[in-house]
Amino acid sequence: MAVGEYTSSATGRVRDPVYSGLIGLATLGVLLQALWAGLFVREGEDFQASWVQVHAIDGEVTILLALVATVVAVVRMRRTRRDLVVGSAVFTVLLVVEAYIGGRIGSTPALTAVHFPLAMALMGLAVWLPLRATRRG
């Protein structure tokens, strides 16, 4: 067991509180992405640039949190929680792809057809990772 991990005697689950905190904050970032998008995505209307900027900044912070969570998973849980290591890496890569696509939507509106479904998949993964982190490896 790595430093910072603990096993609950009642459940036998191996957890890492640092990883759990980071992935929880990244999950919050993904959920806030939907909120920010809802404030500026209006069919047939101009968008509000300030909310687009908030959406972009939140995306960057969320990517950073996911990246740090992935590094923590690799360093501290690579032997005990391969599911979280792989899931966190996929989550981080998909967030980067999502941010790239989001940045291109202004010049290529058709990318919205990829951006929105990928956001829903990311939301599912963002919920799955913290829940999985509470289970035994």
C-alpha positions as CSV (number, residue, x, y, z in Angstrom):
1,M,0.0,0.0,0.0
2,A,1.3,3.4,-0.9
3,V,1.8,6.4,1.4
4,G,-1.5,8.2,1.8
5,E,-3.7,5.2,0.9
6,Y,-5.7,3.5,3.6
7,T,-7.8,0.4,3.9
8,S,-11.1,0.6,5.7
9,S,-11.3,-2.3,8.1
10,A,-15.0,-2.4,7.7
11,T,-15.0,-2.6,3.9
12,G,-11.5,-3.7,3.0
13,R,-11.4,-0.9,0.3
14,V,-8.2,0.7,-0.7
15,R,-8.6,4.4,-1.1
16,D,-6.4,7.4,-1.7
17,P,-7.8,10.6,-0.3
18,V,-5.5,12.8,-2.5
19,Y,-6.8,11.1,-5.6
20,S,-10.4,11.2,-4.4
21,G,-10.2,14.9,-3.7
22,L,-8.6,15.7,-7.1
23,I,-11.0,13.6,-9.1
24,G,-13.9,15.0,-7.1
25,L,-12.8,18.6,-8.0
26,A,-12.4,17.6,-11.7
27,T,-15.9,16.1,-11.6
28,L,-17.2,19.4,-10.2
29,G,-15.5,21.1,-13.1
30,V,-17.2,18.9,-15.6
31,L,-20.6,19.5,-14.0
32,L,-20.0,23.3,-14.0
33,Q,-19.1,23.1,-17.7
34,A,-22.7,22.2,-18.4
35,L,-23.9,25.1,-16.3
36,W,-21.7,27.6,-18.0
37,A,-22.6,26.2,-21.5
38,G,-26.3,26.6,-20.6
39,L,-25.8,30.3,-19.9
40,F,-24.5,31.0,-23.4
41,V,-25.7,28.3,-25.8
42,R,-28.9,29.7,-27.3
43,E,-30.1,28.5,-30.7
44,G,-30.5,31.4,-33.1
45,E,-29.0,34.0,-30.7
46,D,-25.6,35.5,-30.2
47,F,-23.6,34.1,-27.4
48,Q,-22.3,36.1,-24.4
49,A,-18.5,36.2,-24.7
50,S,-18.0,36.5,-20.9
51,W,-19.7,33.1,-20.3
52,V,-17.8,31.5,-23.1
53,Q,-14.6,32.7,-21.4
54,V,-15.7,31.3,-18.0
55,H,-16.5,28.0,-19.8
56,A,-13.0,28.0,-21.4
57,I,-11.2,28.8,-18.1
58,D,-13.2,26.1,-16.3
59,G,-12.2,23.6,-19.0
60,E,-8.5,24.4,-18.5
61,V,-8.7,24.1,-14.7
62,T,-10.6,20.8,-15.1
63,I,-8.0,19.4,-17.4
64,L,-5.3,20.4,-15.0
65,L,-7.1,18.7,-12.1
66,A,-7.7,15.6,-14.1
67,L,-4.0,15.5,-15.2
68,V,-2.8,15.8,-11.6
69,A,-5.3,13.1,-10.5
70,T,-3.9,10.9,-13.3
71,V,-0.3,11.5,-12.1
72,V,-1.4,10.7,-8.5
73,A,-3.1,7.5,-9.7
74,V,0.0,6.4,-11.6
75,V,2.4,7.2,-8.8
76,R,0.4,6.0,-5.9
77,M,-2.1,3.4,-7.2
78,R,-0.6,1.8,-10.3
79,R,-0.3,-1.6,-8.6
80,T,-3.5,-1.6,-6.6
81,R,-6.0,0.4,-8.7
82,R,-5.3,-0.1,-12.4
83,D,-9.0,0.7,-13.2
84,L,-8.5,4.2,-11.8
85,V,-5.2,4.7,-13.5
86,V,-6.6,3.8,-16.9
87,G,-9.9,5.6,-16.3
88,S,-8.2,8.8,-15.2
89,A,-5.9,8.7,-18.2
90,V,-8.8,8.3,-20.6
91,F,-10.7,11.0,-18.8
92,T,-7.8,13.4,-19.1
93,V,-7.2,12.6,-22.8
94,L,-11.0,13.0,-23.6
95,L,-11.0,16.4,-21.7
96,V,-8.2,17.6,-23.9
97,V,-10.0,16.4,-27.1
98,E,-13.2,18.1,-25.9
99,A,-11.4,21.4,-25.2
100,Y,-9.7,21.3,-28.6
101,I,-13.1,20.7,-30.3
102,G,-14.7,23.4,-28.2
103,G,-12.1,25.9,-29.3
104,R,-12.8,25.1,-32.9
105,I,-16.6,25.4,-32.8
106,G,-16.5,29.2,-33.6
107,S,-14.9,28.5,-37.0
108,T,-16.6,25.1,-37.6
109,P,-20.1,25.1,-36.0
110,A,-20.7,21.5,-37.2
111,L,-18.3,20.3,-34.5
112,T,-21.1,20.9,-32.1
113,A,-22.4,17.5,-33.2
114,V,-19.3,15.9,-31.7
115,H,-18.7,18.4,-28.8
116,F,-22.1,17.9,-27.0
117,P,-22.2,14.0,-27.1
118,L,-18.6,13.8,-26.0
119,A,-19.5,16.2,-23.1
120,M,-22.2,13.7,-22.0
121,A,-19.7,10.8,-22.2
122,L,-17.3,12.8,-20.1
123,M,-20.0,13.5,-17.5
124,G,-20.7,9.8,-17.2
125,L,-17.0,9.1,-16.7
126,A,-16.7,12.0,-14.3
127,V,-19.4,10.4,-12.1
128,W,-18.0,6.8,-12.5
129,L,-14.4,7.6,-11.4
130,P,-15.3,9.0,-7.9
131,L,-17.8,6.2,-7.4
132,R,-15.2,3.6,-8.5
133,A,-12.6,5.2,-6.2
134,T,-14.8,4.2,-3.2
135,R,-14.8,0.5,-4.2
136,R,-12.3,-2.1,-3.6
137,G,-9.7,-2.4,-6.4
